[in-house]
Amino acid sequence: MEGDENSSPRSPLEGESSPRHPNSLNPVPIMLGREGLIDRTQFIRIIIQALYSLGYRKAAAVLELESGVQLDSPEYTSLLFDTMAGRWDECVATINSIDDLEAEVRATACFLVRKEQFLELLGSSDGLLPAKDVLWKRIAPLDMDRRKVHKLARSLVSSEGIVSEENMVSRRIKLLLDLVELLPPWVRVPSGRLEHLVETAVLKQTASCFYHNSPDAVTLYVDHECSQEQIPSKCIQTLYDHKNEVWFVQFSNNGEYLATSSRDCTAIIWTVEDDDTVSLKHILEGHMKPISFVAWSPDDTMLLTCGNEEALKLWYVETGMCKLTFTSLVNRTISSCAWFPNSDKIVCGSSEPDNCIFTCDLEGKELEVWEGGRMPKVSDLAVTPDGCCLISVCSSREIWIRDFPRGREWFIHEDHSIASLSLSRDGRSLIVNLNSEEIHLWKVDGTSDVPDKFRGHKQGKYVIRSCFGGSDCLFIASGSEDSQIYIWQRRHETPIKVLSGHSKTVNCVSWNPAKPHMLASASDDDTVRIWVANRNPTKIFR
């Protein structure tokens, strides 16, 4: 070990004896908290560090004086002054005095000190010989990667990395910071430690909150726990404007509009009002067959409507006018579609006259086509928000994911037929409804070996669509053939809420991305229902 062999090791601050409060004859307990898990000295140092970072320097200094606890350990204070003064032997002695250091960390810290000494000597007018002496006597014996030592040796000839007098101060400050990163945290309290501890506690509480569905800031005054009133469960509006079964419903990306489509061959655009009701904006007419699917452009200025084995139409949201009916030279029948993130390109799945996936611009010009005898029928499509991955449901039991930038693809296999696909807002997770009466959640990046499963709803004959929703997409909602809506918390496979109100199969649900308390459902009873949570939920305190 380099340094003064007779120097006595210094112990961490945590080992101090119990102090006495200045206004009391009784000793202050070393451990604090209900469970006695908080070391008093550590706790005070963290508070002092927070006070200094907030600019309350006088309060911090008073706390140091009154508690007898200093923010900076003696080891850090020594390193600070010795590093800035270039007292390298003293720096190494301080490092060697720290007991709880792994050998590799100790060697690395000593190497950084001696490296700075070596390069500063090379930068001085008469430091070549002293620099050689430091290299061979101080650096070479350290248990370090020899390539690092050889690189420094080459500096004797090339002068690479030498430290001039002009940048000496900044280099020494950097050395001090590098040493602090290496040494145990008790040497120097990590910056923002109190904020980190509090944020971790808040995140832990919200993550463990079963019904957490609020974008509001979490108070620090009490432990956080939401009631089930946070979940949409009250029907405030029923829409009767469609004249037949309603097959699809989806909120716009900004949450300001709602689109519905029906077996009556129309789609309707609704405006979401401030009071969470919706009002009719446009009825989109022109399809000759039932409309099975709609898709909002990412910028919410356009809407795609997909007829059941019929044409795909593009509409302007503001005017309700049809901009384009997509056709091609081979008259493809489109079964599903999705947008790319810039709202300038779409991808479609087609099964007639042959199975294929193709992209096209907003003038209907085909850009890329994936087809061939081995291409299975595509029943559903999605594109991740970053535009990197195309996700499609193929051959009823496979999910095909293609990574555009990397040019690779992979498959997720299911044992039962897939009825529908839905993607989370961040594009990291997907859910599929299976005719086995299960919903499976998979990671888009392919890292899921086994999916998260959700059960309880009824699905066997029809296409039922589910969605992510709520605050941070912590919930999943799905329609059901028993005329109810089922809601799950993502960590639990059984429903936390079942909503009744429809009289026939609920085909599709959509959660408002901007209003996590708002949900819409579409049913074979020819209606759309709007569901909301209690806007002023009762708080549960523990």
Stockholm file with secondary structure:
# STOCKHOLM 1.0

chainA/1-542         MEGDENSSPRSPLEGESSPRHPNSLNPVPIMLGREGLIDRTQFIRIIIQALYSLGYRKAAAVLELESGVQLDSPEYTSLLFDTMAGRWDECVATINSIDDLEAEVRATACFLVRKEQFLELLGSSDGLLPAKDVLWKRIAPLDMDRRKVHKLARSLVSSEGIVSEENMVSRRIKLLLDLVELLPPWVRVPSGRLEHLVETAVLKQTASCFYHNSPDAVTLYVDHECSQEQIPSKCIQTLYDHKNEVWFVQFSNNGEYLATSSRDCTAIIWTVEDDDTVSLKHILEGHMKPISFVAWSPDDTMLLTCGNEEALKLWYVETGMCKLTFTSLVNRTISSCAWFPNSDKIVCGSSEPDNCIFTCDLEGKELEVWEGGRMPKVSDLAVTPDGCCLISVCSSREIWIRDFPRGREWFIHEDHSIASLSLSRDGRSLIVNLNSEEIHLWKVDGTSDVPDKFRGHKQGKYVIRSCFGGSDCLFIASGSEDSQIYIWQRRHETPIKVLSGHSKTVNCVSWNPAKPHMLASASDDDTVRIWVANRNPTKIFR
#=GR chainA/1-542 SS CCSCTTCCCBCCGGGCCCCBCTTCSSBCCSEETTTTCEEHHHHHHHHHHHHHHTTCHHHHHHHHHHHCCCSSCHHHHHHHHHHHHTCHHHHHHHHHTBSSCCHHHHHHHHHHHHHHHHHHHHHSTTCHHHHHHHIIIIITTSSSCHHHHHHHHHHHHHCTTCCCSTTHHHHHHHHHHHHHHHSCTTTSCCTTHHHHHHHHHHHHHHHHCTTCCCCSCCCSSSCCCCCGGGSCCEEEEEECCCSSCEEEEEECTTSSEEEEEETTSCEEEEEECTTSCEEEEEEECCCSSCEEEEEECTTSSEEEEEETTBCEEEEETTTCCEEEEECCTTCCEEEEEEECTTSSEEEEEEEESSCEEEEEETTCCEEEEEESTTCCCEEEEEECTTSCEEEEEETTTEEEEEETTTTEEEEEECSSCEEEEEECTTSSEEEEEETTTEEEEEETTSCCSSCEEEECSCCSSSCCCEEEESGGGCEEEECCTTSCEEEEETTCSSCSEEECCCSSCEEEEEECSSCTTEEEEEETTSCEEEEECCSSCCCCCC
#=GC SS_cons         CCSCTTCCCBCCGGGCCCCBCTTCSSBCCSEETTTTCEEHHHHHHHHHHHHHHTTCHHHHHHHHHHHCCCSSCHHHHHHHHHHHHTCHHHHHHHHHTBSSCCHHHHHHHHHHHHHHHHHHHHHSTTCHHHHHHHIIIIITTSSSCHHHHHHHHHHHHHCTTCCCSTTHHHHHHHHHHHHHHHSCTTTSCCTTHHHHHHHHHHHHHHHHCTTCCCCSCCCSSSCCCCCGGGSCCEEEEEECCCSSCEEEEEECTTSSEEEEEETTSCEEEEEECTTSCEEEEEEECCCSSCEEEEEECTTSSEEEEEETTBCEEEEETTTCCEEEEECCTTCCEEEEEEECTTSSEEEEEEEESSCEEEEEETTCCEEEEEESTTCCCEEEEEECTTSCEEEEEETTTEEEEEETTTTEEEEEECSSCEEEEEECTTSSEEEEEETTTEEEEEETTSCCSSCEEEECSCCSSSCCCEEEESGGGCEEEECCTTSCEEEEETTCSSCSEEECCCSSCEEEEEECSSCTTEEEEEETTSCEEEEECCSSCCCCCC
//
